[in-house]
Amino acid sequence: MNQEAERLYNLLPALYRIRDAQEGAPLKALCAVIAEDIAALRENLDQLYDDQFIETCADWVAPYLGQLVGYRTLHGVTERTRSARAEVANTIAYRRRKGTASVLEQLARDVTGWHARAVEFFQLLQTSQYMNHLRPENRVTVELRDWEALERRGTAFNTIPHSVDVRRIETQRGRYNISNVGLFLWRLEAFSVTDSRAFPVGTGRFLFSPLGHPVQLVTRLESETDITHLAERINVPEPISRRVLDRYLAQYYGPGLSLFVEADGIDTSVGNVHVCNLSDDNSDWAHLPGEDGKIAIDPVLGRLAFPPDQQPHDVRVTYHHAFSMAMGGGEYERLASFALSGHADRVTGGQGLEDAIAAAAGGGIVEIGDSDRYQAEVTIRVDAGRQLEVRAANERRPVVVLSRDLEIHLPSGAQLTLNGLLITGGRLTIRAVSGAEENPPVLRLRHCTLVPGIALDQLGDPVSPEEPSIVVEADADVTLEIEHCMIGGIRCPGGVIAAIRNSIVDATSSEGVAFSGGTSHEPGGVLTLENATVIGQVHSARLELVTNSIIMAAPTSPTRPSVVSDQNQQGCVRFSFLLADSIVPSRYRCQPDLAVEAALLAADQPPGRLSPLQRQAVTRTTTSRMRPVFTSLRYGQPGYGQLALSCPAEIRTGADDASELGAFHDLFAPQRENNLRIRVQEYLRFGLEAGIFHAS
């Protein structure tokens, strides 16, 4: 009997309880049933009291409490906006500081989830000095000796006064005016690489990137603890320049900071490091340190050089790089993506990966516990009906450097999952054997990167741009699942079922082949694309579904379309971009078809006014305008695969939920900006105007 039932039973007179015990305790059983309803009623009353406070109320009550303080709900696209609790709790504090730059900056961070900085542009206007309020730093002429001010010109941290600009700030053209407030947003995030083995390129010379390509180092963010504090460079994911690192070396360099270097037997403390330009100088690097010199670091190129008298063999680096979202493996939270749970054979220190995989053919988990580089010549075999997961530990990013193609043997019913790995130097070759059709083998790639073009050279260019990343050599049906990955092209026979979600498939050029059969002229398997960006041509047996995706392909001849599906009686292409010459199943609200239809409808007024030649001209003009524009299509760049701000709005908001098309659909960037516009209007002072600017 629970405590509530015991309390209720003890309220009865002792005579009834004695008689009840003699009769087998039916009254006690009745009290237990009544006590359940009393407990439910008591819990409900307690919750009703808790619902009066935003900190303890139920989730469904939070919007109603928000209405009491004038809170307006937003698109639930970030962790903070999915629940109104935090913002409702802070609304009173926000209202007390209404109209100030600090609260506008805090709102921008809260509702977008991006890092932000608010700038009051009237403080940067060139004005005559008032003797009762002197501003000696507000000079009309620029101080050419002030390198820091010159370097920050035009950015969110600009300090150079400007003449008045009367254009509207809402159009992102005008800035410097009395009534203007600018909100700068960083769409890129800083991702860490911890204790990674530096890439050697010569005697005493190393690269920060484990792939051996140039990488721009960015700032490790320091959290702001006070709402009245305006963001500084150390609080946002800004690229670190040489001058800034040299001037503020102690703020950026060291354990737990933006970058740090460790080498065997060498003092790598901040006093033994200096910053310089290590760019190419013929066949060598410029400004290499001399005898008894300090360790040289170039944060722009991600290069590192030791003096001739210091020649370490094992160099470890910790640094931060920028990217749009958690994709392709990295030191971010991936625990929910693990396929298996239980005991794992753990590998660390760059050794033992081949032995651990060979011993796990019967199934299980092989986990890499660090972010080291693993030189490997691996063949993965999984027994029939077994499951094997080879993964990086949570918040780790190991690099697997292949000396030859990674062979994967999958019999009937076998399942292999690769999770969190960065693979370079070779392809994945899948060899499956015949078995029961109802139980095909499965290969899953989650949060992995298969470097497009196999590997990168020291300039960041693909070594083998025409080589695919995945080749399926099978005489049986195979299921291929790819989620949150960045990979090169795929070659697979018609029996393969490939599902690609929230990923980038990059053939290194729009004229390359991203998906096809054994050769570029043969059809690949059945393909599904959801929230994917595909760079290159596609030739599939059937397009089962293409939704919220971009296929950026260019035909190589007038007779060969860029996207071909051999079976078009089934399948659907919806809310996606692909060229008009594509032979695919029925399309629904795709670009550029939708834009062409709207342009013809607008131009053909009254109906029948346009001649066939005029209709062709409108179609060509609209089609040439309606193309995806990317910040970068070069793997390894911070803006890789990111839609540029100059991309047509029909593509940036063309998904079925008004988000952007492509691999970064789940960022919900348009909804974040709309949330900010809604909220800013509530907190601007009368007469002020706000503009949103993207710093990255």
C-alpha positions as CSV (number, residue, x, y, z in Angstrom):
1,M,0.0,0.0,0.0
2,N,1.4,3.4,-1.0
3,Q,1.7,6.3,1.4
4,E,-1.4,8.1,0.2
5,A,-3.6,5.0,0.7
6,E,-2.1,4.3,4.1
7,R,-2.9,7.9,5.2
8,L,-6.5,7.6,4.0
9,Y,-7.0,4.2,5.6
10,N,-5.7,5.4,9.0
11,L,-8.4,8.1,9.0
12,L,-11.0,5.4,9.5
13,P,-12.1,4.5,13.0
14,A,-10.1,1.7,14.6
15,L,-13.3,-0.4,14.9
16,Y,-13.8,-0.5,11.1
17,R,-10.1,-1.3,10.5
18,I,-10.3,-4.3,13.0
19,R,-13.4,-5.6,11.3
20,D,-11.8,-5.0,7.9
21,A,-8.8,-7.1,8.9
22,Q,-11.1,-9.9,9.9
23,E,-12.9,-9.9,6.6
24,G,-9.7,-10.0,4.4
25,A,-9.1,-6.2,4.1
26,P,-11.6,-5.3,1.3
27,L,-11.9,-1.8,2.8
28,K,-8.1,-1.3,2.6
29,A,-8.2,-2.3,-1.1
30,L,-11.0,0.2,-1.7
31,C,-8.9,2.9,0.0
32,A,-6.0,2.0,-2.4
33,V,-8.2,2.6,-5.4
34,I,-9.5,5.9,-4.1
35,A,-5.9,6.9,-3.2
36,E,-4.9,6.7,-6.8
37,D,-7.4,9.3,-7.8
38,I,-6.4,11.5,-4.8
39,A,-2.8,11.3,-5.9
40,A,-3.6,12.3,-9.4
41,L,-5.7,15.2,-8.1
42,R,-2.9,16.3,-5.8
43,E,-0.4,16.1,-8.6
44,N,-2.7,18.2,-10.8
45,L,-3.1,20.8,-8.1
46,D,0.7,21.0,-7.6
47,Q,1.2,21.4,-11.3
48,L,-1.5,24.2,-11.5
49,Y,0.6,26.1,-8.8
50,D,3.8,25.5,-10.8
51,D,2.1,26.7,-14.0
52,Q,1.9,30.2,-12.5
53,F,5.7,30.5,-12.9
54,I,7.6,30.4,-16.2
55,E,10.5,28.5,-14.7
56,T,8.3,25.6,-13.6
57,C,5.3,25.6,-15.9
58,A,4.4,23.0,-18.4
59,D,5.7,23.6,-22.0
60,W,2.2,24.2,-23.3
61,V,1.6,26.9,-20.7
62,A,4.7,29.0,-21.6
63,P,3.1,30.7,-24.7
64,Y,0.1,31.7,-22.5
65,L,2.3,33.3,-19.9
66,G,4.1,35.0,-22.7
67,Q,0.9,36.6,-23.8
68,L,0.7,38.3,-20.5
69,V,3.9,40.2,-21.2
70,G,3.3,40.7,-24.9
71,Y,5.5,37.8,-26.1
72,R,5.0,36.8,-29.8
73,T,5.8,33.2,-30.8
74,L,8.4,32.6,-33.5
75,H,9.4,29.8,-35.9
76,G,10.8,27.0,-33.8
77,V,14.0,26.4,-35.7
78,T,16.6,26.9,-33.0
79,E,16.9,25.3,-29.6
80,R,15.9,28.5,-27.9
81,T,12.9,29.3,-30.1
82,R,11.5,25.7,-29.9
83,S,10.6,26.5,-26.3
84,A,9.4,29.9,-25.4
85,R,10.3,29.4,-21.8
86,A,13.8,31.1,-21.8
87,E,12.7,34.1,-23.8
88,V,9.5,34.7,-21.9
89,A,11.5,34.6,-18.7
90,N,13.9,37.2,-20.1
91,T,11.2,39.4,-21.7
92,I,11.0,41.7,-18.7
93,A,14.7,42.1,-18.6
94,Y,14.7,42.8,-22.3
95,R,11.9,45.4,-22.0
96,R,13.8,47.3,-19.3
97,R,16.7,47.7,-21.8
98,K,14.4,48.2,-24.8
99,G,16.1,50.0,-27.7
100,T,19.7,49.6,-26.5
101,A,22.3,47.9,-28.7
102,S,23.1,45.3,-26.1
103,V,19.5,43.9,-26.0
104,L,19.2,44.0,-29.8
105,E,22.4,42.0,-30.0
106,Q,21.2,39.5,-27.4
107,L,17.9,39.1,-29.2
108,A,19.7,38.4,-32.5
109,R,21.7,35.6,-30.8
110,D,18.6,34.2,-29.1
111,V,16.2,34.1,-32.0
112,T,18.7,33.1,-34.8
113,G,21.1,30.8,-32.9
114,W,23.9,32.6,-34.8
115,H,26.6,34.8,-33.3
116,A,25.8,38.4,-33.6
117,R,27.0,42.0,-33.0
118,A,24.9,45.2,-32.9
119,V,26.4,48.4,-34.3
120,E,24.9,51.9,-33.8
121,F,26.0,53.6,-37.0
122,F,25.4,57.1,-35.7
123,Q,28.5,56.7,-33.5
124,L,30.6,56.3,-36.7
125,L,29.4,59.5,-38.4
126,Q,31.8,62.2,-39.3
127,T,30.5,65.2,-37.3
128,S,31.8,68.6,-36.1
129,Q,33.2,68.4,-32.6
130,Y,31.1,69.7,-29.7
131,M,33.2,71.3,-27.0
132,N,31.0,69.8,-24.2
133,H,31.3,66.3,-25.7
134,L,34.6,65.8,-27.3
135,R,35.3,62.7,-29.3
136,P,38.9,62.9,-30.3
137,E,38.8,59.4,-32.0
138,N,36.1,60.6,-34.4
139,R,38.4,62.1,-37.0
140,V,37.4,62.8,-40.6
141,T,40.7,61.7,-42.0
142,V,41.9,58.1,-41.5
143,E,45.0,57.4,-39.4
144,L,47.1,55.4,-41.8
145,R,49.4,54.2,-39.0
146,D,46.4,52.5,-37.2
147,W,46.6,49.1,-38.8
148,E,43.9,47.6,-36.7
149,A,41.3,50.2,-37.7
150,L,42.2,49.8,-41.3
151,E,42.0,46.0,-41.1
152,R,38.5,46.2,-39.6
153,R,37.1,48.7,-42.1
154,G,33.8,47.6,-43.6
155,T,33.3,44.9,-40.9
156,A,31.2,44.6,-37.8
157,F,34.1,46.0,-35.9
158,N,34.8,49.1,-38.0
159,T,35.9,52.2,-36.1
160,I,36.6,54.5,-39.0
161,P,34.1,57.5,-39.2
162,H,32.1,57.8,-42.4
163,S,30.1,60.5,-44.1
164,V,26.4,60.2,-44.0
165,D,24.6,57.6,-46.2
166,V,21.0,58.4,-46.9
167,R,20.1,55.0,-48.5
168,R,17.7,52.8,-46.5
169,I,19.5,50.4,-44.2
170,E,16.7,47.8,-44.7
171,T,17.9,47.2,-48.2
172,Q,21.4,46.5,-46.8
173,R,22.8,49.3,-48.9
174,G,22.8,52.3,-46.6
175,R,24.6,52.1,-43.2
176,Y,26.0,55.3,-41.8
177,N,23.1,57.4,-40.7
178,I,21.7,58.8,-37.4
179,S,18.7,56.4,-37.3
180,N,20.5,53.2,-38.4
181,V,21.3,50.2,-36.3
182,G,23.1,47.2,-37.9
183,L,22.8,43.6,-36.8
184,F,25.8,41.5,-38.1
185,L,25.3,37.7,-38.2
186,W,27.8,35.0,-38.5
187,R,26.3,32.0,-40.5
188,L,29.5,30.0,-40.1
189,E,30.4,28.2,-36.8
190,A,33.8,27.4,-35.3
191,F,34.6,23.7,-35.1
192,S,37.5,22.4,-33.1
193,V,40.2,19.9,-34.0
194,T,41.9,18.8,-30.8
195,D,45.4,17.1,-30.5
196,S,45.6,16.3,-34.2
197,R,48.8,15.1,-35.8
198,A,50.2,17.9,-38.0
199,F,50.8,17.1,-41.7
200,P,54.5,17.2,-42.5
201,V,55.6,18.8,-45.8
202,G,59.3,19.0,-45.4
203,T,62.0,19.4,-42.8
204,G,60.6,21.4,-39.9
205,R,57.5,22.4,-41.9
206,F,54.0,21.3,-41.1
207,L,50.4,22.1,-42.0
208,F,47.6,22.3,-39.4
209,S,45.2,20.5,-41.6
210,P,45.5,16.7,-41.4
211,L,44.6,16.5,-45.1
212,G,47.6,18.7,-46.0
213,H,45.7,21.6,-47.5
214,P,45.6,25.3,-46.5
215,V,43.1,26.1,-43.7
216,Q,42.1,29.4,-42.3
217,L,42.2,29.3,-38.5
218,V,39.3,31.0,-36.7
219,T,38.6,32.2,-33.2
220,R,37.5,29.9,-30.4
221,L,34.5,31.6,-29.0
222,E,34.6,33.1,-25.5
223,S,31.1,33.2,-24.1
224,E,29.6,36.5,-23.0
225,T,28.2,36.5,-19.5
226,D,26.6,39.9,-19.3
227,I,23.7,41.1,-21.4
228,T,25.2,44.6,-21.4
229,H,28.4,43.5,-23.1
230,L,28.7,44.0,-26.8
231,A,30.4,41.2,-28.8
232,E,34.1,41.6,-29.6
233,R,36.3,39.7,-32.1
234,I,37.0,37.1,-29.4
235,N,33.3,36.4,-29.0
236,V,32.5,35.5,-32.7
237,P,34.0,33.0,-35.2
238,E,36.2,35.5,-37.0
239,P,39.1,34.4,-39.2
240,I,42.4,35.1,-37.4
241,S,44.6,37.4,-39.4
242,R,48.4,37.5,-39.1
243,R,48.4,41.0,-37.6
244,V,45.7,40.2,-35.0
245,L,47.4,37.0,-33.9
246,D,50.7,38.8,-33.6
247,R,49.2,41.7,-31.6
248,Y,47.0,39.5,-29.3
249,L,49.0,36.3,-29.3
250,A,48.3,35.6,-25.6
251,Q,44.6,35.8,-26.2
252,Y,44.6,33.3,-29.1
253,Y,47.5,30.9,-28.5
254,G,47.7,28.4,-25.6
255,P,46.0,25.4,-24.1
256,G,42.2,25.8,-24.3
257,L,42.5,28.8,-26.6
258,S,42.0,29.2,-30.4
259,L,45.2,27.3,-31.4
260,F,48.0,25.5,-29.7
261,V,51.1,23.5,-30.9
262,E,52.8,20.6,-29.0
263,A,56.0,19.0,-30.2
264,D,58.2,16.3,-28.7
265,G,60.9,17.8,-26.5
266,I,60.4,21.4,-27.7
267,D,59.2,24.4,-25.8
268,T,56.0,25.5,-27.6
269,S,54.8,28.1,-25.0
270,V,53.6,31.5,-26.1
271,G,57.1,33.0,-25.5
272,N,58.7,30.7,-28.1
273,V,56.2,31.4,-30.9
274,H,55.9,34.3,-33.4
275,V,53.6,35.0,-36.3
276,C,54.7,35.6,-39.9
277,N,53.7,35.1,-43.5
278,L,54.7,31.6,-44.6
279,S,53.3,31.9,-48.1
280,D,55.1,30.2,-51.0
281,D,58.4,31.5,-52.2
282,N,59.3,29.6,-55.3
283,S,59.8,26.0,-54.1
284,D,60.0,27.0,-50.4
285,W,58.2,29.0,-47.8
286,A,58.9,32.6,-47.2
287,H,60.2,33.9,-43.8
288,L,61.3,30.6,-42.4
289,P,62.8,30.8,-38.9
290,G,66.6,30.8,-38.6
291,E,68.9,29.2,-36.1
292,D,67.9,29.9,-32.5
293,G,64.6,31.4,-33.9
294,K,61.1,31.0,-32.7
295,I,58.4,28.7,-34.0
296,A,56.6,30.4,-36.9
297,I,52.8,30.2,-37.3
298,D,50.8,31.5,-40.3
299,P,47.0,31.5,-39.3
300,V,45.8,32.4,-42.7
301,L,47.4,29.5,-44.5
302,G,47.4,27.1,-41.5
303,R,51.2,26.6,-41.7
304,L,53.8,25.9,-39.1
305,A,57.6,26.0,-39.3
306,F,60.3,25.1,-36.7
307,P,63.8,26.5,-36.6
308,P,66.6,24.3,-38.1
309,D,67.9,23.4,-34.6
310,Q,64.5,22.1,-33.6
311,Q,63.3,19.2,-35.8
312,P,60.4,17.4,-34.1
313,H,58.9,14.2,-35.4
314,D,55.6,14.2,-33.6
315,V,53.8,17.5,-33.8
316,R,50.3,17.9,-32.5
317,V,48.0,20.8,-33.2
318,T,44.8,22.1,-31.7
319,Y,42.9,24.7,-33.8
320,H,39.4,25.8,-35.0
321,H,38.1,26.0,-38.5
322,A,34.8,27.4,-39.8
323,F,31.9,25.6,-41.5
324,S,28.1,26.1,-41.9
325,M,26.8,23.2,-39.8
326,A,27.7,19.9,-38.1
327,M,28.3,17.6,-41.1
328,G,30.9,15.3,-42.5
329,G,32.4,14.3,-39.2
330,G,33.8,16.6,-36.5
331,E,34.2,17.2,-32.8
332,Y,30.5,17.8,-32.3
333,E,27.7,15.9,-30.6
334,R,26.9,12.7,-32.6
335,L,25.7,10.3,-29.9
336,A,22.2,10.0,-31.3
337,S,23.5,8.8,-34.6
338,F,25.3,5.7,-33.2
339,A,23.8,2.5,-34.7
340,L,24.9,0.1,-32.0
341,S,25.3,0.3,-28.2
342,G,27.3,-1.8,-25.8
343,H,31.0,-2.7,-25.5
344,A,33.3,-1.3,-28.1
345,D,36.9,-2.2,-29.0
346,R,38.6,1.1,-28.6
347,V,41.5,2.2,-30.7
348,T,43.8,5.2,-29.9
349,G,47.2,6.7,-30.8
350,G,47.0,6.2,-34.6
351,Q,47.7,2.4,-34.3
352,G,45.8,-0.8,-34.3
353,L,42.8,0.0,-36.5
354,E,43.5,-2.8,-39.0
355,D,43.7,-5.4,-36.3
356,A,40.6,-4.2,-34.5
357,I,38.5,-4.3,-37.7
358,A,39.8,-7.7,-38.7
359,A,38.8,-9.1,-35.3
360,A,35.3,-7.7,-35.6
361,A,34.1,-9.6,-38.6
362,G,31.5,-11.3,-36.5
363,G,29.9,-8.0,-35.5
364,G,30.3,-5.4,-32.8
365,I,31.7,-1.9,-32.5
366,V,35.2,-0.6,-33.3
367,E,35.6,2.9,-31.9
368,I,38.4,5.4,-32.5
369,G,38.9,7.4,-29.4
370,D,40.9,10.4,-30.6
371,S,41.3,12.8,-33.5
372,D,44.6,11.3,-34.7
373,R,45.7,10.3,-38.2
374,Y,45.5,6.5,-39.0
375,Q,47.6,5.2,-41.9
376,A,45.6,2.2,-42.9
377,E,45.4,-0.6,-45.5
378,V,42.1,-1.9,-44.5
379,T,39.7,-4.6,-45.7
380,I,36.4,-4.8,-43.8
381,R,34.6,-8.1,-43.8
382,V,31.2,-8.6,-42.0
383,D,29.8,-12.1,-41.5
384,A,26.3,-12.8,-42.9
385,G,23.5,-11.5,-40.8
386,R,25.9,-9.6,-38.5
387,Q,26.2,-5.9,-37.7
388,L,29.4,-3.9,-37.5
389,E,29.9,-0.3,-36.7
390,V,33.3,1.5,-37.2
391,R,33.0,4.9,-35.7
392,A,34.7,7.8,-34.1
393,A,34.0,8.4,-30.5
394,N,31.6,11.1,-29.7
395,E,33.1,14.6,-30.3
396,R,36.2,13.2,-32.0
397,R,37.3,13.4,-35.7
398,P,39.9,10.9,-36.7
399,V,41.4,10.9,-40.2
400,V,41.8,7.6,-41.9
401,V,44.5,7.8,-44.6
402,L,44.2,4.9,-47.1
403,S,47.2,3.5,-48.9
404,R,44.8,1.7,-51.3
405,D,41.0,1.4,-51.8
406,L,39.0,0.4,-48.7
407,E,37.5,-2.9,-49.6
408,I,34.2,-3.8,-48.0
409,H,32.8,-7.4,-48.2
410,L,29.1,-7.7,-47.4
411,P,27.3,-11.0,-47.6
412,S,23.5,-11.3,-47.4
413,G,22.0,-9.7,-44.3
414,A,25.3,-8.0,-43.2
415,Q,25.2,-4.4,-42.1
416,L,28.1,-2.0,-41.8
417,T,28.0,1.5,-40.4
418,L,30.8,4.0,-40.7
419,N,30.2,7.0,-38.4
420,G,32.3,10.2,-37.9
421,L,35.3,9.3,-40.1
422,L,37.3,11.5,-42.4
423,I,38.6,9.2,-45.1
424,T,41.2,10.3,-47.7
425,G,43.7,8.6,-50.1
426,G,41.3,6.0,-51.6
427,R,37.8,4.9,-52.5
428,L,35.3,2.7,-50.8
429,T,34.9,-0.4,-52.9
430,I,31.9,-2.5,-51.9
431,R,31.8,-6.1,-52.9
432,A,28.5,-7.9,-52.0
433,V,27.6,-11.5,-52.8
434,S,24.4,-13.1,-53.9
435,G,21.8,-13.9,-51.2
436,A,18.2,-13.6,-50.4
437,E,16.6,-10.6,-52.1
438,E,14.5,-9.8,-49.1
439,N,17.6,-9.4,-46.9
440,P,20.1,-7.4,-48.8
441,P,23.4,-6.1,-47.2
442,V,23.4,-2.5,-45.9
443,L,26.1,0.1,-45.9
444,R,25.5,3.2,-43.8
445,L,27.6,6.3,-43.8
446,R,26.7,8.8,-41.1
447,H,28.6,12.1,-40.4
448,C,31.5,10.9,-42.7
449,T,33.7,12.7,-45.2
450,L,35.1,10.9,-48.2
451,V,37.3,13.6,-49.7
452,P,36.0,14.6,-53.2
453,G,38.7,13.9,-55.6
454,I,40.2,11.2,-53.3
455,A,42.7,13.6,-51.6
456,L,43.8,17.2,-51.6
457,D,47.2,18.7,-52.6
458,Q,48.9,21.5,-50.8
459,L,46.9,24.1,-52.8
460,G,43.7,22.5,-51.7
461,D,42.9,21.1,-55.2
462,P,41.6,17.5,-55.7
463,V,44.3,15.1,-56.6
464,S,42.0,12.9,-58.7
465,P,39.0,15.0,-59.6
466,E,37.3,12.4,-61.9
467,E,37.6,9.5,-59.4
468,P,34.4,8.6,-57.4
469,S,34.4,8.1,-53.7
470,I,32.2,5.0,-53.6
471,V,32.2,2.1,-56.1
472,V,29.8,-0.8,-55.7
473,E,30.8,-4.0,-57.4
474,A,28.0,-6.3,-56.6
475,D,26.0,-9.2,-58.1
476,A,23.3,-8.7,-55.5
477,D,21.0,-5.9,-54.3
478,V,22.7,-3.5,-51.8
479,T,21.2,-0.8,-49.7
480,L,23.3,2.4,-49.4
481,E,22.3,5.0,-46.8
482,I,24.2,8.3,-46.6
483,E,23.3,10.9,-43.9
484,H,25.0,14.1,-43.0
485,C,28.1,13.3,-45.2
486,M,30.3,15.0,-47.7
487,I,31.4,12.6,-50.4
488,G,32.6,12.4,-54.0
489,G,30.9,10.6,-56.9
490,I,29.1,7.3,-56.6
491,R,29.3,4.3,-59.1
492,C,26.8,1.5,-58.5
493,P,24.9,-1.0,-60.6
494,G,21.1,-1.0,-61.1
495,G,20.4,-3.3,-58.1
496,V,21.6,-0.8,-55.6
497,I,19.1,1.3,-53.6
498,A,20.8,4.5,-52.6
499,A,19.2,7.0,-50.1
500,I,21.1,10.3,-49.6
501,R,19.9,12.8,-46.9
502,N,21.3,16.1,-45.7
503,S,24.5,15.5,-47.6
504,I,26.8,16.9,-50.3
505,V,27.7,14.7,-53.3
506,D,30.5,16.4,-55.2
507,A,32.0,15.2,-58.5
508,T,34.3,18.3,-58.2
509,S,32.7,20.0,-61.2
510,S,29.2,20.4,-62.6
511,E,30.3,18.5,-65.7
512,G,31.6,15.5,-63.7
513,V,29.5,12.4,-62.9
514,A,28.1,12.4,-59.4
515,F,25.9,9.3,-59.7
516,S,25.9,6.6,-62.4
517,G,26.5,2.9,-63.1
518,G,29.9,1.2,-63.6
519,T,30.6,3.8,-66.4
520,S,29.2,7.3,-66.9
521,H,26.9,6.0,-69.7
522,E,25.3,3.3,-67.6
523,P,22.5,4.0,-65.2
524,G,23.1,3.6,-61.5
525,G,20.7,2.2,-59.0
526,V,17.4,3.6,-57.5
527,L,18.2,7.0,-56.0
528,T,16.5,9.0,-53.3
529,L,17.7,12.6,-52.5
530,E,16.3,14.4,-49.5
531,N,17.8,17.8,-48.5
532,A,20.9,17.1,-50.7
533,T,23.3,19.1,-52.8
534,V,24.6,17.2,-55.8
535,I,27.4,18.7,-57.9
536,G,27.7,16.8,-61.1
537,Q,25.5,14.7,-63.5
538,V,23.1,12.0,-62.4
539,H,22.1,8.9,-64.3
540,S,19.9,6.5,-62.3
541,A,17.7,3.6,-63.0
542,R,14.9,5.4,-61.2
543,L,14.6,8.6,-59.1
544,E,12.4,7.3,-56.3
545,L,12.2,10.8,-54.7
546,V,14.0,14.1,-55.0
547,T,12.9,16.7,-52.5
548,N,14.3,20.0,-51.2
549,S,17.5,19.2,-53.2
550,I,19.8,20.9,-55.7
551,I,21.3,19.0,-58.6
552,M,23.9,21.4,-60.0
553,A,24.8,19.7,-63.3
554,A,25.9,20.8,-66.7
555,P,25.4,18.8,-69.9
556,T,28.5,17.7,-71.7
557,S,26.8,17.5,-75.1
558,P,23.6,18.8,-76.6
559,T,22.2,15.2,-76.9
560,R,23.0,14.1,-73.3
561,P,20.8,15.7,-70.5
562,S,22.5,16.5,-67.2
563,V,20.0,14.4,-65.1
564,V,18.5,11.2,-66.5
565,S,16.2,8.7,-64.9
566,D,15.5,5.6,-67.0
567,Q,12.2,4.7,-65.4
568,N,9.9,7.7,-65.1
569,Q,6.5,6.0,-64.5
570,Q,7.3,5.9,-60.8
571,G,8.9,8.5,-58.5
572,C,8.6,12.2,-57.9
573,V,10.8,15.3,-58.0
574,R,9.5,18.1,-55.8
575,F,10.7,21.4,-54.5
576,S,14.1,21.0,-56.0
577,F,16.4,22.6,-58.6
578,L,17.5,20.8,-61.7
579,L,18.0,21.9,-65.3
580,A,15.0,21.9,-67.6
581,D,16.6,19.4,-70.0
582,S,16.5,16.7,-67.3
583,I,14.6,13.5,-68.0
584,V,13.0,12.7,-64.6
585,P,9.6,11.7,-63.2
586,S,6.9,14.3,-62.7
587,R,8.0,17.5,-61.2
588,Y,6.2,19.6,-58.6
589,R,7.1,23.2,-57.9
590,C,10.7,22.8,-59.0
591,Q,13.1,25.5,-60.2
592,P,13.7,26.9,-62.8
593,D,10.3,25.6,-64.1
594,L,8.3,27.5,-61.5
595,A,10.1,30.8,-62.1
596,V,9.8,30.5,-65.9
597,E,6.0,29.8,-65.5
598,A,5.6,32.9,-63.3
599,A,7.7,35.1,-65.6
600,L,5.7,34.0,-68.7
601,L,2.4,34.6,-66.9
602,A,3.5,38.1,-65.8
603,A,4.9,39.0,-69.3
604,D,1.9,37.5,-71.3
605,Q,-0.7,40.1,-70.2
606,P,-3.2,40.2,-71.8
607,P,-3.0,36.4,-72.6
608,G,-1.7,35.6,-76.1
609,R,0.3,38.8,-76.4
610,L,3.7,37.1,-76.5
611,S,5.0,35.5,-79.7
612,P,6.8,32.2,-79.6
613,L,10.2,34.0,-80.0
614,Q,9.3,36.3,-77.1
615,R,8.4,33.4,-75.0
616,Q,11.7,31.7,-75.7
617,A,13.5,34.9,-74.8
618,V,11.7,35.2,-71.5
619,T,12.4,31.5,-70.8
620,R,16.1,31.9,-71.5
621,T,16.4,35.1,-69.4
622,T,14.7,33.5,-66.4
623,T,16.6,30.2,-66.7
624,S,19.9,32.0,-66.8
625,R,19.0,34.0,-63.7
626,M,17.5,31.1,-61.8
627,R,20.8,29.2,-60.9
628,P,22.1,28.3,-57.5
629,V,25.0,30.5,-56.4
630,F,27.4,29.1,-53.8
631,T,29.9,30.8,-51.5
632,S,32.3,28.1,-52.6
633,L,32.2,24.7,-54.4
634,R,35.7,23.8,-53.3
635,Y,36.0,21.2,-50.6
636,G,38.0,22.5,-47.6
637,Q,36.8,26.1,-47.8
638,P,34.7,27.5,-44.9
639,G,31.8,28.3,-47.2
640,Y,31.8,25.0,-49.1
641,G,28.3,24.2,-50.3
642,Q,26.8,27.3,-48.7
643,L,24.3,29.2,-50.7
644,A,25.6,32.7,-51.3
645,L,23.6,35.8,-50.4
646,S,23.4,36.6,-54.1
647,C,21.6,33.3,-54.7
648,P,18.0,33.9,-56.1
649,A,15.4,34.1,-53.3
650,E,13.4,31.4,-55.0
651,I,16.2,28.9,-54.2
652,R,17.0,30.3,-50.8
653,T,13.4,29.9,-49.8
654,G,12.3,27.2,-52.2
655,A,11.8,24.2,-50.0
656,D,8.4,22.8,-49.0
657,D,8.7,24.6,-45.6
658,A,10.1,27.8,-47.1
659,S,13.7,26.9,-46.0
660,E,16.6,26.8,-48.5
661,L,17.2,24.0,-50.9
662,G,20.2,21.7,-50.5
663,A,22.3,20.1,-47.9
664,F,21.9,23.0,-45.4
665,H,18.1,22.9,-45.5
666,D,17.9,22.0,-41.8
667,L,19.6,25.2,-40.8
668,F,16.4,27.0,-41.6
669,A,18.3,30.2,-42.4
670,P,15.3,32.1,-43.9
671,Q,13.1,31.4,-40.9
672,R,16.0,32.6,-38.6
673,E,16.1,35.9,-40.4
674,N,12.3,36.2,-40.3
675,N,12.4,35.6,-36.6
676,L,14.9,38.3,-36.1
677,R,12.9,40.8,-38.2
678,I,9.8,40.1,-36.2
679,R,11.5,40.5,-32.8
680,V,13.6,43.5,-33.7
681,Q,10.6,45.6,-34.5
682,E,9.4,45.1,-31.0
683,Y,12.6,46.5,-29.4
684,L,13.7,49.3,-31.7
685,R,13.3,52.8,-30.3
686,F,10.9,55.1,-32.2
687,G,12.6,56.5,-35.3
688,L,15.3,53.9,-35.6
689,E,15.7,51.5,-38.5
690,A,17.5,48.2,-38.4
691,G,19.4,46.3,-41.1
692,I,20.6,42.7,-41.1
693,F,24.1,42.1,-42.5
694,H,25.8,38.7,-42.9
695,A,29.4,38.7,-41.7
696,S,29.9,35.2,-43.1
